Amino acid sequence: MAQESTTKALLEKFSKLDRQIGATSDYRKDLDLSGNVREAAALSRNAPPGPPPLCSICQHKAPVFGKPPRWFSYAELELATGGFSQANFLAEGGFGSVHRGVLPDGQAVAVKQHKLASSQGDLEFCSEVEVLSCAQHRNVVMLIGFCIEDKRRLLVYEYICNGSLDSHLYGRHQEPLEWSARQKVAVGAARGLRYLHEECRVGCIVHRDMRPNNILITHDFEPLVGDFGLARWQPDGDTGVETRVIGTFGYLAPEYAQSGQITEKADVYSFGVVLVELVTGRKAVDLNRPKGQQCLTEWARPLLEEYAIDELIDPQLGNRYSEQEVYCMLHAASLCIRRDPHSRPRMSQQGELLMFHALKYSRILDIIADGIYAFAWALVSFFLEKVLRILEGDMLMDASYSSTPGYDVGNRSGRIWAEQQQQQQHYSGPLSSEAMEGFNKLSLDTLRPVFWQRDKGR
């Protein structure tokens, strides 16, 4: 009886969503779909023009933003997944199973089938539908629809083709994840969390289970944050909601584990652990490692303080990484895993740390190189001009004579200066104050410890 009332409440709760997009009577019952995802690309090519594909390799159709989740019948999802066949099986978890499928319009989907309905299961199901119906971002897995039928609870997501991050970091039969891919995953995941915390139209959403298993990636290594079963609203101005501790050991922020008080800073801490995993290639908790190295954050924290890249970097990378980007990622991680939640940065600041600092290093080096080049070119041009003027008799060899480029009489010298001005503008122009300052004061060796030492002193 209680189960029937829960089902009825859920049906009433989500019926408005279904009416926003109309009835589903246009579903093509005569369409023979095996649920094979390989057919999705062919189907989507025949569809009307829409958003660009989710993955450049798979060419899977990307869902359209702005639409509310659709209400599916169980028969529709059974047909799309080939009867939830083993061939379409993706994963099994505490919540239930996940199967891939293809909708009639060519949209590849992942169907998460919750286990037998319960009050707790319905709460998580309801939370995930509510959160994802309001959260639509390029780095957040989109909820396409759901199904509530008798005791069945199913969620329909866009299908992310290349699995989860943990399978690429720790999979036995996977090639080591290249540094460029790790950097891209870090930046994209930071964007997704920033959106949930600071940009979502309904307010702050705390994920509560940020870890590599819940970061899905495409073959282009574009990351999408997923699995919002534990997500909670965080109203603006709320200093934290006390709740029972739920999450994964190794990623739990200290204040959350101790008091159950949840804020977005708990997600920031978890994200910092993920960054350390990306750099080191180590799991957050690994009982197979020697004592003192089993908990990743406790092992890494003193090494982060010393900026020990050689000891922290994943040995599988060899020397195939950008030292500047590794430094920026480690610096961002060290800020995220601080024990005091108030001293952790917001996710918008994290994105700047991961992207801006790396770009700034590159820009500084460019300024220095441009400054050196412009300085050398100016010297060569100056002496070349003198030599040409002497050879052409356009300059009197007088010790008291001082030549001002562009001011000398004589058509030849004037043309030389004009050409030199054009050439200097073509390359980098006169040495700017910015370049001179960078040339005089900045070098990579002096820049490395700047932010590190500043934060050690806090």
C-alpha positions in Angstrom: 0.0 0.0 0.0 2.8 2.4 0.9 4.5 1.5 -2.3 1.4 2.3 -4.3 1.1 5.7 -2.7 4.8 6.4 -3.4 4.4 5.4 -7.1 1.3 7.6 -7.3 3.1 10.6 -5.8 6.0 10.2 -8.3 3.5 9.9 -11.2 1.9 13.1 -10.1 5.2 14.8 -9.6 6.5 14.1 -13.1 3.3 14.3 -15.1 3.8 18.0 -15.7 7.2 17.3 -17.4 5.5 14.8 -19.8 2.8 17.2 -20.8 5.3 19.9 -21.7 6.6 17.9 -24.6 3.3 16.2 -25.6 2.1 12.7 -25.9 4.4 9.9 -27.1 1.9 8.4 -29.5 4.2 9.0 -32.4 6.6 6.3 -31.3 7.1 3.9 -34.2 6.1 0.5 -33.0 6.8 -1.0 -36.4 10.5 0.0 -36.3 12.7 -3.0 -35.8 15.6 -1.8 -33.5 18.2 -4.2 -32.1 19.5 -1.5 -29.8 23.0 -1.8 -31.4 24.8 1.5 -30.8 26.7 1.1 -34.1 23.4 1.8 -35.9 23.0 5.1 -34.2 25.5 6.9 -36.4 23.7 5.7 -39.6 20.4 6.6 -38.2 21.5 10.0 -37.1 23.0 10.9 -40.5 19.5 10.6 -42.0 18.0 12.9 -39.3 17.4 16.6 -39.8 20.3 18.9 -39.1 20.8 19.6 -35.4 23.6 20.2 -32.9 27.1 18.9 -33.7 27.7 15.2 -32.9 28.7 14.4 -29.3 31.8 12.6 -30.5 33.7 13.2 -33.7 34.7 9.5 -34.0 31.4 7.8 -33.2 29.3 10.7 -34.7 26.5 10.0 -32.1 23.7 12.4 -32.2 23.8 15.0 -29.4 20.6 15.7 -27.6 19.0 19.1 -28.0 19.4 21.5 -25.0 16.4 23.1 -23.5 13.9 20.3 -23.6 12.5 18.8 -20.4 13.0 15.1 -19.8 10.6 12.9 -21.7 8.4 10.2 -20.1 9.0 6.8 -21.7 7.0 3.7 -21.4 8.8 0.5 -20.3 7.9 -1.1 -23.7 9.7 1.7 -25.5 12.9 1.3 -23.5 12.7 -2.5 -23.8 12.5 -2.2 -27.6 15.3 0.4 -27.7 17.7 -1.8 -25.7 16.9 -5.0 -27.5 15.0 -6.4 -24.5 17.8 -5.3 -22.2 20.0 -7.8 -23.8 23.4 -8.9 -22.6 24.9 -7.6 -25.8 23.9 -4.1 -24.8 24.9 -4.4 -21.1 27.2 -1.6 -19.9 27.6 -1.8 -16.1 26.2 -3.0 -12.9 26.2 -1.0 -9.6 24.5 -0.7 -6.3 21.6 1.1 -7.9 21.0 -1.5 -10.7 22.1 -2.1 -14.2 22.8 0.1 -17.2 22.2 -0.9 -20.9 22.8 1.0 -24.1 20.1 1.5 -26.7 19.0 3.5 -29.7 15.8 5.5 -30.0 13.9 5.7 -33.2 15.3 9.1 -34.1 18.9 7.7 -33.9 19.7 9.0 -30.5 22.1 6.7 -28.6 21.1 6.4 -25.0 22.2 4.7 -21.8 19.2 3.3 -19.7 19.8 3.0 -16.0 17.4 0.5 -14.5 17.0 0.9 -10.7 16.6 -2.1 -8.5 13.3 -2.9 -6.9 11.7 0.3 -5.8 12.0 1.4 -2.2 11.5 4.6 -0.3 15.3 5.4 -0.3 15.5 4.3 -4.0 12.6 6.6 -4.9 14.3 9.5 -3.1 17.5 9.1 -5.1 15.5 8.5 -8.3 13.5 11.7 -7.7 16.6 13.7 -6.8 18.4 12.7 -10.0 15.4 13.5 -12.2 14.9 16.9 -10.5 18.6 17.9 -10.6 19.3 16.8 -14.2 16.0 18.3 -15.6 17.4 21.7 -14.5 21.1 21.1 -15.3 22.1 21.2 -18.9 25.7 21.9 -19.8 28.2 20.6 -22.3 30.2 18.9 -19.5 27.2 17.5 -17.6 25.5 14.2 -18.7 22.1 15.1 -20.0 18.9 13.3 -18.8 16.8 12.5 -21.9 13.9 10.9 -20.0 12.6 8.5 -17.4 10.1 5.8 -16.8 7.8 5.1 -13.8 5.7 2.1 -14.4 4.5 -0.1 -11.5 7.6 -0.8 -9.5 10.0 0.0 -12.3 12.2 3.0 -12.2 14.4 3.8 -15.2 16.5 6.8 -16.2 17.4 7.5 -19.8 20.7 9.4 -20.4 22.6 10.4 -23.5 25.1 7.7 -24.2 28.8 8.6 -23.6 30.8 6.4 -25.8 34.3 6.0 -24.2 33.4 4.8 -20.7 34.4 6.4 -17.4 37.7 8.0 -16.5 38.7 5.3 -14.0 38.7 2.7 -16.7 41.3 4.7 -18.6 43.4 5.5 -15.6 43.4 2.0 -14.0 42.1 -0.4 -16.7 44.4 -3.4 -17.1 44.1 -3.5 -20.9 44.1 0.2 -21.6 47.0 2.3 -23.0 48.3 4.9 -20.5 46.2 8.0 -20.8 48.2 10.8 -22.5 48.9 14.0 -20.6 46.9 16.1 -23.1 43.9 14.0 -22.5 44.3 14.2 -18.7 44.6 18.0 -18.9 41.4 18.2 -21.1 39.5 16.0 -18.7 40.5 18.2 -15.7 39.5 21.4 -17.4 36.2 20.0 -18.7 35.2 18.4 -15.3 36.0 21.8 -13.6 33.7 23.5 -16.1 30.9 21.0 -15.3 31.2 21.4 -11.5 31.5 25.2 -11.9 28.2 25.2 -13.7 26.5 23.0 -11.0 27.8 25.2 -8.2 27.6 28.7 -9.6 25.7 28.9 -12.9 22.7 26.6 -12.7 19.5 28.5 -12.9 18.0 26.8 -9.9 20.9 27.5 -7.6 23.9 25.5 -6.3 23.8 21.8 -6.8 26.2 19.7 -4.7 27.2 16.5 -6.5 28.5 14.6 -3.3 30.1 11.8 -5.2 32.7 13.4 -7.5 35.2 10.7 -8.5 36.7 9.1 -11.7 33.8 6.6 -12.0 31.4 9.4 -12.4 33.3 11.3 -15.0 32.4 9.9 -18.4 34.4 10.7 -21.5 34.0 10.6 -25.3 36.7 9.4 -27.8 37.7 13.1 -28.0 38.3 13.0 -24.3 35.6 15.5 -23.6 34.5 14.8 -20.0 30.9 14.9 -18.7 30.0 14.7 -15.0 27.4 12.1 -14.3 25.6 10.0 -11.7 23.5 12.5 -9.7 21.7 10.0 -7.4 23.3 11.6 -4.3 23.2 15.2 -5.5 21.5 17.8 -3.3 20.3 21.3 -3.7 22.2 24.0 -1.9 20.0 27.2 -1.6 21.8 30.5 -2.0 23.1 31.8 1.3 22.7 28.4 3.0 25.9 27.7 5.0 25.5 23.9 4.8 22.9 21.2 5.3 23.5 18.4 7.9 22.8 15.0 6.4 23.9 11.5 6.8 27.3 10.9 5.2 27.1 9.3 1.8 29.9 9.0 -0.7 33.1 7.1 -1.5 35.9 6.8 1.0 39.0 8.6 -0.2 37.0 11.4 -1.7 35.1 12.6 1.4 36.0 16.1 2.6 37.1 16.0 6.3 34.3 18.3 7.6 31.7 16.2 5.7 33.0 12.9 7.0 33.0 14.2 10.6 29.9 16.3 10.9 27.8 15.4 7.8 27.6 19.1 6.9 27.5 19.4 3.2 28.5 22.4 1.1 29.9 22.8 -2.4 33.4 22.8 -0.9 33.0 19.1 -0.3 32.8 18.7 -4.1 35.9 20.9 -4.4 37.8 18.6 -2.1 36.8 15.5 -4.1 37.8 17.2 -7.3 41.2 17.9 -5.8 41.6 14.2 -5.2 40.7 13.5 -8.8 43.4 16.0 -10.0 46.0 14.2 -7.9 44.8 10.9 -9.5 45.2 12.4 -12.9 48.8 13.5 -12.2 50.0 10.4 -10.3 47.9 7.6 -11.9 47.2 6.3 -8.4 43.9 5.4 -6.9 42.5 7.4 -4.0 42.7 4.4 -1.8 44.9 1.4 -2.7 45.4 -1.2 0.0 48.0 -3.0 -2.2 50.5 -0.2 -1.7 53.0 0.0 1.2 51.9 1.5 4.5 51.9 5.3 4.3 51.0 5.3 0.6 47.5 3.6 0.8 45.6 6.9 1.1 46.5 9.1 -1.8 45.9 12.5 -0.2 48.0 11.7 2.9 50.9 10.4 0.8 50.7 13.3 -1.7 50.2 16.3 0.6 53.9 16.6 1.8 55.1 16.1 -1.8 52.7 18.8 -3.0 54.2 21.2 -0.5 57.7 20.5 -1.8 56.6 20.6 -5.5 58.1 17.2 -6.1 57.0 16.6 -9.7 59.4 13.7 -10.2 57.9 11.8 -7.3 54.3 12.6 -8.1 54.1 12.2 -11.9 52.7 9.0 -13.2 55.7 6.9 -14.3 53.7 5.6 -17.3 53.9 9.1 -18.8 57.7 9.1 -19.0 58.7 12.5 -20.1 55.7 13.0 -22.3 54.0 15.8 -20.4 54.0 19.6 -20.1 55.8 20.6 -16.9 54.0 23.9 -16.8 50.6 22.2 -17.0 51.6 19.6 -14.4 52.6 22.4 -12.0 49.3 24.2 -12.5 47.3 21.0 -11.9 49.3 20.1 -8.7 48.9 23.7 -7.5 45.2 23.5 -8.1 45.0 20.1 -6.3 46.9 21.4 -3.3 44.4 24.2 -2.8 41.4 21.9 -3.2 42.5 19.3 -0.6 43.1 21.8 2.2 41.6 20.6 5.4 39.9 24.0 6.0 36.9 24.2 3.6 36.9 28.0 3.7 40.4 28.2 2.3 39.5 26.0 -0.7 38.9 27.9 -4.0 35.5 28.0 -5.8 35.2 25.9 -8.9 35.3 29.1 -11.1 38.7 29.8 -9.5 39.8 26.3 -10.2 39.1 26.6 -13.9 41.2 29.7 -14.0 44.0 27.9 -12.2 44.0 25.0 -14.7 43.5 27.1 -17.8 44.8 30.6 -17.2 48.1 29.7 -15.5 49.1 27.3 -18.2 48.2 30.0 -20.8 50.0 32.6 -18.8 53.2 30.6 -18.7 53.0 30.1 -22.5 52.2 33.8 -23.0 55.2 34.9 -20.8 57.5 32.7 -22.8 56.1 34.1 -26.0 56.7 37.7 -24.7 60.3 36.8 -23.8 60.9 35.2 -27.1 59.3 38.1 -29.0 61.3 40.6 -27.0 64.6 38.8 -27.7 63.7 38.5 -31.4 62.7 42.2 -31.7 65.8 43.3 -29.8 68.1 41.3 -32.1 66.3 42.4 -35.2 66.5 46.1 -34.2 70.3 45.7 -33.7 70.8 44.0 -37.0 68.6 46.5 -38.8 70.5 49.4 -37.2 73.9 48.2 -38.2 72.7 47.2 -41.7 71.3 50.6 -42.2 74.6 52.2 -41.2 76.6 50.0 -43.6 74.2 50.6 -46.5 74.4 54.4 -46.0 78.2 54.3 -45.9 78.3 52.2 -49.1 76.0 54.6 -50.9 77.6 57.8 -49.7 74.4 58.8 -48.0 76.1 59.4 -44.6 79.0 61.7 -43.7 81.6 60.0 -41.4 81.5 62.7 -38.8 81.9 61.9 -35.1 79.5 64.6 -34.2 76.9 63.3 -36.6 74.0 61.4 -35.1 71.6 59.6 -37.4 67.9 59.5 -36.6 66.1 56.7 -38.5 63.5 58.0 -40.8 64.7 61.6 -40.5 67.8 61.4 -42.8 67.7 63.0 -46.2 68.0 60.7 -49.2 65.3 58.6 -50.8 67.2 55.4 -50.3 67.6 55.6 -46.5 63.9 56.7 -46.2 62.8 53.6 -48.1 65.0 51.4 -45.9 63.4 52.7 -42.8 59.9 52.2 -44.1 60.7 48.6 -45.1 62.2 48.0 -41.7 59.1 49.4 -39.9 56.9 47.1 -42.0 59.1 44.1 -41.2 59.2 44.8 -37.5 55.5 45.2 -37.4 55.1 41.9 -39.3 57.1 40.0 -36.8 56.5 41.5 -33.4 56.9 45.3 -33.5 59.1 47.4 -31.4 60.0 46.0 -28.0 57.0 46.8 -25.8 57.1 47.8 -22.2 55.4 44.5 -21.4 58.0 42.5 -23.3 60.8 44.5 -21.8 59.4 43.9 -18.3 59.0 40.2 -19.1 62.5 40.1 -20.6 64.1 41.7 -17.5 62.2 40.1 -14.7 60.6 36.8 -15.7 61.9 33.3 -16.4 60.4 29.9 -16.1 62.7 29.0 -13.2 61.7 32.0 -11.2 58.0 31.6 -11.9 57.6 28.0 -10.8 57.7 28.5 -7.1 55.8 31.8 -7.0 52.3 30.5 -6.3 53.6 27.5 -4.4 55.6 29.5 -1.9 52.7 32.0 -1.5 50.3 29.2 -0.5 52.9 27.5 1.8 53.1 30.7 3.8 49.3 30.8 4.4 
